[in-house]
């Protein structure tokens, strides 16, 4: 008799668990924005991958996020760069979104310290990694002066790759818009 009273509860909870699992674990795998990269996104080069590994190894993600959220605190970045989307992280394993910002968000750092600026951008970033207090006396970022020149170069390549693909998409869409207007 007791089993008959608890059986509907067990069935109901099983159905609820099944629906929750389907919605949270199975359904997102079939969502197009998750299974396809964002337009213009390219895979990392070998040096950028090595730099990403250094970024993970040194724990940079603990102080820097790589996501622009659509919240009031990020409104300036949303206006300038747009909010992050799932497809922006297609080539990232593990995902390095970050949850705290002791330092600035780095998701669009490649658009600020572009590779086409040349050596001044690279020298600034490498110098900043070696001793951040030379550039900002109040910085709480640790010095990475123990990294080899190759590691510093790879880390710089990785930082300069972040978000740069968005700029290319913007240039393409503005060219299309100007052709349609004429």
N, C-alpha and C positions, 0 to 999 in steps of 0.2 A: 504494500500500500504506500509505503514511504517512497519507493522508487517511482511510482506513478505520479506523485506530486513533484518530484525533483526532475523528472525526465523533460518536461517542457522547458524548464530553466536551463538545463544542460544543452538542449537543442538550440534554444534562443541565443545563449552565449556562444555556441559554436558558430552559428550563422553570423553573429555580430563580429566575431574574431575573423572569420573568413572574408567578410566584406571589408573590414579594416585592412587586412593583409593585402587584399586585391587592390584597394585604393592607394595604399601607401608604398607597396613594394612591387607589384606586378604592373599596374597601369602606367606609372611614369616611364617604364622601359619602352613603352610603345608611343609615347608622346613625341611628336616630331622635333620639337625644340630641344629635346634632350639627346636624341639619337643622331642629330646632325650638327655639324659645327656652324657657328654664326657666319654669315656671308663675309668673305675676305679673310677669315681666320686661316693661318698657315701653321703647319707643324714646326716645332722648334728645331733649330740647326743643332749639330753635335755640340758646339761650344755653348749654346744656350741651354741645352740639356745638362751639361756639366755644371753650368752656373746655377741652374735650378736645383741641382743636387746639393751644391754648396749652400744655397739659400735655405734649404730644408735642414741640412746638417747643422748649420750655425744657429738655427732657431729664429730666423728673421720673422717668421710668420707669427711669433708670439707678440710682436709689437707692431707689425705692419699688416693691414688687411689688403686684400686684392679683390674687393668688390665695392661697387658704388651702389648703395641701397637707395630706394625711393622713399626716403624719410627726410624730415626737416633738416637734420644735421648734415645731410649730404646734398642739400638742394643746389648749392653752387656747383658741385661736381656733376650732378644730374644735368644741369643746364649746359655745362661745358662739354661733357663726355657722354651723357646718357647713362641710364641705369644698367647695371650688369644683367646679363641673361644667361640661362643655363648653357646655351651653345657656346658661350665665351670660354668655357672651361673644358671643351671637348677633348683636347690633347693633354689635359692635366691629370696626372695620377701620381700621388694623391692630390686632391683638390686643396688649394692653399687659400681659402677664403679669409680665414682669420676671424676672430671674434672681438678683439680689442685693438684699439689704436693708441698706442703710446707714441708712435711715430706716424708719419703721413701714410695715407692709402697709396699703394704702388701700382694699382691696376692700369693706370694710364701713364706711368712714368716714362715709357718709351716715346710718348708724344711730346713730353717736355724736354727730355735729354736725347733728342733724336740723333741717330747715327749720321745723318747727313750734315750735322753741325761739325762733325769731325773730331779732331783731337781735343779741343777745349772741353767738350762734354765728357769725353772718356777720362781726361785728366782730372776733371772735377770729381766725377764719381769715384774713381780709384783713390784720389786723395781723401775724399769723404769716408770711404771704407777704412783707410789706413788710420786716420785720426779725425773723427767727426768734429771734435772741439776746435780744430783749426778753422772750421767753416761756421760753426755755431757754438760759442762758448758755453751755452746752457744745455747743449745736447746731452741726453742720457744714453745715447747709443754707444755700445762698447766699441773700442777700436779693434779692427781686424788686421792689425799690422803683422800678424804671424802668418797670414795667407801668402802663398807664393805668388809671383808675378802672373803665372799662368792661371792660377785660381782667381786672382783679382780680375784678370782680363775676361775669364769665362763668366764671373758674376756680373761684371759690367755688361757683357753681351746679353745676359738674361734680363737684367733690369731695362736695358735699352730696347728689348723686344716686347715689353709689356704694353699692350694697347696700341701699338704702332699700326696694326692691321686695320683699326677703326678709321684711322686717318685716310688710308687708301680707299676704303669704302666710301667715305665722305667725299673724296675727290672724284670718284667715279660717278656718284649720284649727282654731284653738282655739275659735272660735264654733261650728263644725260639731261638734266634740267635745262641747261643753257642751250643744248641742241633742240630740245622740244620747243623752247621759247622762240627760236629763230625760224 
